[in-house]
Amino acid sequence: MKTLFLFVVMMGLVSAHGGYLQVADELFVQLSSAPISPFENQNFSLVISIGDRNGLLNEKVNGTVRIVRNEKVFLEKNFSANPAITQVNGNLETPGVYEIFITFNKESNPGKTYAPEDFLYEVKEIRKQEVSKPVDYVYIIVALGIGIVIGVLVNRFKRSSL
C-alpha cells in the first residue's frame, strides 16, 4: 500500500512540474523535471521513478542516466535505489534539445537490462531584453503645454460665442 501511495504521489509531482512517462517492457518509467524547460546555465532537477501496474517498484534498482546532445554526453550518473526513485541535478550551458537515456536492471533479475525510449528535454536560450529608452520629458512637457493652450483657447471661444 505504501508503494502504491508513493507511486500516486510521484504521478502528482510529475504533473505539477513537467512529467514524462515511458514504458520499458512491463515497467513504467516516470521522469519529472523542475523547471519543465530550464534556461541555459539554470540548475534543474530530474526525479526518476520506476513502477509496475502495482505501483512503485519496491526493490533495488541499479542503473545509469545519461543526458546527451548531438551524440555528446553532457551528464552521466549511476544510481542505485530502493524503492525505485532517484534524483539527478545538473546545469546545462548550451540551449537546445537534449535526450535523456535511462538504463537499469532490477536486483531480482540482474541479467535483464531495461531501456525505455529516450526522453526529450529542452534547454531554452536566455534572450537579452532590449534596454528600454528613458522617457524623454521634453516631449511630455511640450504635449502638456499644447494641451493647456488648446484648453485656454477653447474656453475663450466658448465664452465669446455665448
N, C-alpha and C positions, 0 to 999 in steps of 0.2 A: 504494500500500500504506500509506503514511504517513497519507493522509486517511482510509482505512478504519479504521486504528488509532485515530486521534483521534475519529472518529465513535463507535466502540465505547466508548472511554473516556468520552466525553460521555454516552453512554447509561448507563454505570455511575454517573456523577455524578448523573444525573437520578434514578436510583432511590435513591441514597444520601441525597439531601436531600428534594426534593419535585419531581416531574417531571411534565411535561405534554407532550403531543405533538399537533400539529395538522397537517393536510395542506393545502398550497396548490398546486393543480394537481399537477405531478409531483414536487414538493419536500416534504420533511418539515421542520417547524419544531419544535424542542425547546426547552422553557423549563424550566430548573432553578432552584429557589429555595432560599435558605438564610436564615433558617429557613423551613420549609414554610409556616407561617402565623404571621407576626410579631405581636407585641403593638403597640398604638398607641405611637408615638414610639420604636419599636425599629428600628435600622438593619437593612436587608435587602439582599440581593444576588441579582440575577437574571442567569443566564447563558443566552444565546440562541444556539443553533447551528442551522445550516441545512444540510441534506444532501439527497441523492437516493438512489436504490437502490444506487449505487456507493459510498456513504459520504459523508463531509463534503464539502461543496461547496468546491472549491479554485479559486475565482475571486473577484474583488472583488464585494462586495455593498454597496449603499447603501440605507439605509432609515431608518425612524423607529419609535420605541417610545413609545407613549402610555399612561399609566395614568389611567383615568377612573372617576369615581363620580358617578352621577346627572347625567350629561352635563357634568360639570365636570372639566377636565383638571388633574390634580394633579402630574404629572410628564411631561415630554416630552424625548426625547433623539434627536438624529440620530446615525447611526452609518455608518461605512464600514469594512469588514473584509475581509481576505483572509488566511487562509481565513475562511469564514463563521461566525465566533464573535465575539460581543460581550458585554459585561457592563454591567449597569445597577445602580447602587447608589442607595439612597434611604431615605427615612424618611417614613412616613405618619402623620399626627397623629390622624386620625379613624377609629375602628373601623367595620368594615362590609365589604361585598363590593365589590371593585373589578374593573374589566375592563381587561385589558392588550391593546392593539391593536398589531399589528406589520405594517407595510407595507414592502416593499423591492423592489428590482429588481436584476437581475444585470448586470454590466458588458457581458457578451456580448449582452444584449438589453435595452438601457435603456428601450425603449418599452413593455415589458410590466411592469406592477406586480403583485406578488404580495401577497395579503392573506388569510392564513388566518383562520379564525374566531377570535374573541377568546378569551383565556384568562381564567378567573375566579381571583381572588386574594383571600383573606380576611385581614383585619387584625382581630385579637381585642382585646377590651376588657380592660384591666387591672382586675381586681376587687379592691377593697380588702378585705383579710383582716380578720376580726373580731379585735380585740385580745383575747387570752386573759386571763381574770381571774387575778390572782395566787392562789396556793394559800393557802387560809385554814388556817393552822397550828393554830388553836384547835380546829377540828373533828378534826384528826388527833390532837392531844393528848387530847381527850375520848374519842375512839374507842379509843386506846391504853389509857387509864385504865380504861374499861369492860371491855376485853379482859382486863386484868390482874386486876380484881376478879372477873370471871366465872371466870378460871383458878384463882384462890385458892379461891373458893367450891366449885368442882368438885373441887379437890384435897382440901379438908377433908371434903366429902361422901363422897368415895371412902374416906378413912381411917376415918371414923366408921362406915361400913357394913361394914367388914371385921371 
